[in-house]
Amino acid sequence: LNDGYGDPLLMTIPPLDQYIHSVTFSSFVTMPKNYFSILVPNDQYFNQIYLYNGVTLTPTWTTIYYPNGSIGGYGYSTEFSGIVTISHSNVNGSIFVAVYGFMPYGAYGYT
């Protein structure tokens, strides 16, 4: 599909020991399509895993597998706008959050 949205974009996923407990981020107001993705290590996963601006949510998670078939963690992506704070609902839990967006012939992304 070539709808004119997007541009090449590359983000690096850090090692598990660099995941953090909480992060606040914002969308770009000039981008019509803004998203965030959460990655949670397998050993820190349970259904109500994160707080979205202080409210516990239960997303539909996608299982992430290692090449050997074992479960490495879980991921979730959704569209958003404005300023958002995402936190692991366990005080000792950690998450990875990627933020990205698209516009005609443009894109942004950061972690």
RORO-918081 format. One line per 3 residues: number of its first residue (from 1); their letters; for each residue x, y, z of N, C-alpha, C, O. Coordinates in steps of 0.05 Angstrom, whole numbers, plus 5000, padded with zeros to 4 digits. Each point is the difference from the previous one (the first is absolute). Layout:
% residues N
NUM> A> X,Y,Z,X,Y,Z,X,Y,Z,X,Y,Z  ...
% end
This chain:
% residues 111
1> LND> 5017,4976,5000,4983,5024,5000,5018,5025,5000,5017,5002,5017  4979,5015,4965,5015,5025,4998,4980,5023,5003,4991,5011,4980  5003,4996,5045,4981,5022,5005,5014,5026,5005,4988,5020,5007
4> GYG> 5039,4980,4990,5015,5025,5004,5008,5005,5029,5013,5020,5005  4978,4963,5013,5006,5005,5028,5026,4986,5007,5005,4977,4992  5012,5037,5024,5024,4987,5010,5025,5008,4985,4999,5012,4979
7> DPL> 5023,4979,5032,5027,5005,4990,5017,4979,5014,4992,4991,5022  5030,5001,4967,5017,4980,5014,5007,5009,5029,5006,5023,5004  4991,4959,5014,5005,5006,5029,5012,4975,5013,4991,4978,4995
10> LMT> 5029,5026,5022,5012,4978,5014,5002,5007,5029,5010,5022,5007  4982,4961,5011,5003,5003,5029,5014,4975,5011,4995,4978,4990  5022,5026,5029,5014,4978,5013,4986,4993,5026,4992,5018,5015
13> IPP> 5004,4956,4990,4989,4991,5025,5023,4994,5019,5017,4984,4993  4983,5029,5030,5023,4997,5019,4999,4973,5014,4980,4986,4999  5042,5006,5013,5001,4975,5016,4980,5002,5023,4993,5022,5009
16> LDQ> 4998,4955,5001,4980,4999,5022,5008,5016,5024,4983,5012,5014  5043,4988,4993,5008,5014,5024,4999,5030,4998,5004,5015,5019  4989,4995,4957,4996,5029,4996,4971,5008,4998,4994,5023,4995
19> YIH> 4988,4958,5009,4971,5007,5001,4995,5016,5025,5015,4998,5020  4965,5019,4980,4995,5018,5022,4972,4995,5012,4983,4986,4987  5011,5025,5036,4974,4996,5013,4978,5018,4989,4977,4992,4997
22> SVT> 5030,5033,4996,4980,5019,4992,5012,5020,4980,5024,5006,5001  4959,5003,4980,5010,5020,4980,4976,5018,4992,4978,4991,4998  5029,5035,4998,4980,5019,4991,5009,5010,4972,5023,5006,4996
25> FSS> 4958,4995,4985,5007,5007,4973,4976,5015,4988,4979,5001,5011  5026,5011,4965,4978,5014,4987,5000,4994,4970,5021,4992,4989  4956,5013,4999,4998,4997,4971,5009,5026,4987,5001,5021,5013
28> FVT> 5004,4978,4961,5006,5024,4985,4973,5010,4989,4986,4985,4986  5008,5040,5019,4974,5010,4992,4997,5002,4970,4978,5000,4989  5044,5002,4997,4999,5001,4970,4997,4973,4987,4996,4998,4976
31> MPK> 5006,4981,5040,4998,4972,4989,4971,4991,5003,4990,5000,5022  4997,4991,4956,4972,4991,5003,4998,4972,5012,4979,4993,5010  5043,4992,4990,4999,4972,5010,5023,4997,5020,5023,4999,4992
34> NYF> 4970,4998,5034,5020,4997,5021,4994,4974,5015,4977,4994,5006  5044,4991,5001,4997,4974,5013,5021,4997,5022,5020,5013,5000  4974,4969,5019,5021,4990,5018,4998,4970,5001,4978,4988,4997
37> SIL> 5045,4999,5008,5001,4971,5004,5014,4995,5026,5019,5014,5007  4971,4966,5008,5012,4992,5026,5010,4972,4996,4987,4983,4989  5037,5012,5021,5011,4973,5002,5005,4994,5030,5010,5016,5015
40> VPN> 4981,4960,4993,5003,4991,5028,5014,4973,5000,4992,4982,4987  5030,5016,5028,5014,4974,5002,4981,4978,5011,4983,5006,5017  5021,4970,4975,4983,4977,5008,4999,4998,5031,4979,4994,5011
43> DQY> 5043,5009,5002,5001,4997,5029,4986,5022,5016,4998,4999,5024  4994,5022,4962,4986,5023,5013,4972,5005,4990,4988,5021,5004  5002,4959,4982,4973,5002,4988,4978,4990,5018,5003,4979,5012
46> FNQ> 4975,5036,4989,4975,4990,5009,4979,5018,4987,5006,5022,4991  4969,4969,5008,4980,5012,4983,4997,5030,5003,5001,5015,4980  4995,4995,5044,4998,5029,5004,5028,5012,5005,5007,5005,5023
49> IYL> 5008,4998,4956,5028,5005,5002,5007,5030,5002,5021,5007,5011  4962,5010,4979,5010,5028,5000,4978,5020,5007,4976,4995,4998  5033,5028,5010,4983,5022,5007,5002,5021,4977,5022,5008,4993
52> YNG> 4955,5000,4997,4999,5020,4979,4989,5026,5013,4976,5001,5005  5042,5018,4999,4992,5025,5015,4987,4993,5026,4980,5013,5008  5031,4967,5007,4990,4994,5026,4977,4979,5001,4992,4992,5022
55> VTL> 4997,5000,4955,4978,4981,4999,5011,4973,4991,5013,4998,4980  4981,4981,5036,5008,4973,4992,4984,4990,4977,4975,5000,5001  5038,4991,4978,4987,4990,4976,5008,4971,4995,5021,4991,5009
58> TPT> 4962,4994,4978,5005,4973,4992,4999,4998,4970,4979,4994,4988  5044,5010,4999,5001,4999,4970,4999,4971,4990,5004,4981,5015  4993,5017,4959,5002,4974,4987,5029,4997,4991,5009,5014,4981
61> WTT> 5006,4969,5032,5029,4997,4996,5006,4982,4977,4985,4981,4994  5037,5024,4992,5011,4982,4980,5024,4986,5011,5018,5014,5011  4983,4960,4987,5023,4985,5011,5024,5003,4981,4997,4999,4976
64> IYY> 5026,5006,5036,5025,5003,4985,5017,4975,5006,5007,4995,5023  5001,4991,4956,5015,4975,5003,5029,5004,4992,5007,5015,4982  5011,4971,5033,5028,4998,4993,5002,4981,4976,4981,4985,4995
67> PNG> 5041,5016,4990,5003,4981,4978,4997,4970,5007,4992,4984,4984  5015,5009,5041,4997,4972,5009,4972,4993,5007,4995,4977,5008  4986,5041,4990,4972,4995,5006,4991,5006,5028,4976,5000,5005
70> SIG> 5042,5007,5013,4992,5007,5027,4989,5029,5000,5007,5016,4983  4977,4990,5037,4988,5027,5002,5020,5020,5012,5011,4995,5022  4994,5026,4963,5019,5021,5010,4986,5023,5014,5012,5012,5017
73> GYG> 4963,4992,4976,4985,5022,5012,4974,5005,4986,4990,4983,4985  4999,5041,5019,4974,5006,4989,5001,5029,4990,5014,5017,5011  4970,4989,4969,5000,5026,4988,4971,5010,4996,4981,4984,4997
76> YST> 5017,5042,5002,4974,5013,4995,5005,5026,4986,5018,5015,5007  4965,4992,4973,5002,5025,4986,4973,5013,4997,4980,4986,4997  5019,5041,5004,4975,5014,4997,5005,5028,4991,5022,5011,5003
79> EFS> 4958,5001,4985,5001,5028,4992,4995,5018,5024,4986,4992,5018  5025,5032,4982,4996,5019,5022,5004,5028,4991,5009,5005,4977  4984,5014,5040,5007,5028,4995,5004,5014,5027,4989,4991,5020
82> GIV> 5026,5030,4980,5005,5015,5025,5023,4990,5016,5019,4988,4989  4981,5018,5037,5021,4992,5018,4990,4976,5016,4978,4999,5011  5039,4980,4990,4992,4975,5013,5023,4991,5018,5023,5003,4994
85> TIS> 4969,4986,5029,5019,4986,5018,4993,4971,5001,4977,4993,5006  5042,4990,4989,4996,4971,5001,5019,4989,5022,5023,5007,5001  4965,4977,5017,5016,4988,5022,4993,4971,5003,4977,4992,4994
88> HSN> 5042,4992,5014,4994,4972,5007,4984,5001,5026,5006,5016,5018  4974,4968,4984,4983,5001,5024,5012,4987,5025,4990,5003,5022  5033,4983,4974,5015,4989,5023,5023,5019,5005,5014,5008,4981
91> VNG> 4990,5001,5043,5021,5020,5006,5028,4991,4992,5017,5017,4996  4987,4957,5003,5026,4989,4991,5001,4992,4971,5021,4991,4990  4957,5013,4995,4999,4992,4973,5012,5020,4981,5003,5024,5006
94> SIF> 5005,4966,4970,5012,5018,4980,4988,4995,4973,4991,4977,4994  5009,5043,4989,4988,4999,4974,5018,5015,4980,5018,5015,5008  4977,4980,4967,5013,5015,4978,4977,5013,4985,4980,4987,4993
97> VAV> 5023,5039,5001,4979,5014,4984,5013,5013,4976,5021,5014,5002  4968,4981,4975,5008,5014,4975,4977,5018,4991,4977,4992,5001  5029,5032,4990,4980,5019,4991,5007,5006,4971,5023,5004,4993
100> YGF> 4957,4997,4990,5004,5004,4972,4975,5011,4986,4978,4997,5010  5026,5016,4967,4977,5011,4986,5006,5003,4971,5023,4999,4991  4956,5006,4993,5002,5002,4971,4984,5023,4990,4979,5007,5011
103> MPY> 5030,5004,4967,4985,5020,4985,5007,4996,4971,5018,4983,4994  4969,5031,4988,5008,4996,4971,5029,5005,4996,5010,5022,5004  5004,4957,4988,5029,5001,4994,5017,5009,5023,5020,5013,4996
106> GAY> 4972,4980,5028,5016,5007,5024,4994,4981,5023,4979,4987,5000  5040,5011,5019,4996,4983,5023,5019,5010,5022,5019,5014,4995  4975,4977,5030,5018,5005,5022,4998,4976,5018,4981,4984,4998
109> GYT> 5039,5012,5019,5000,4979,5019,5021,5005,5021,5022,5010,4994  4972,4982,5031,5020,5002,5021,4994,4980,5022,4977,4990,5002  5043,5004,5014,4997,4981,5022,5009,5014,5026,4999,4988,5021
% end
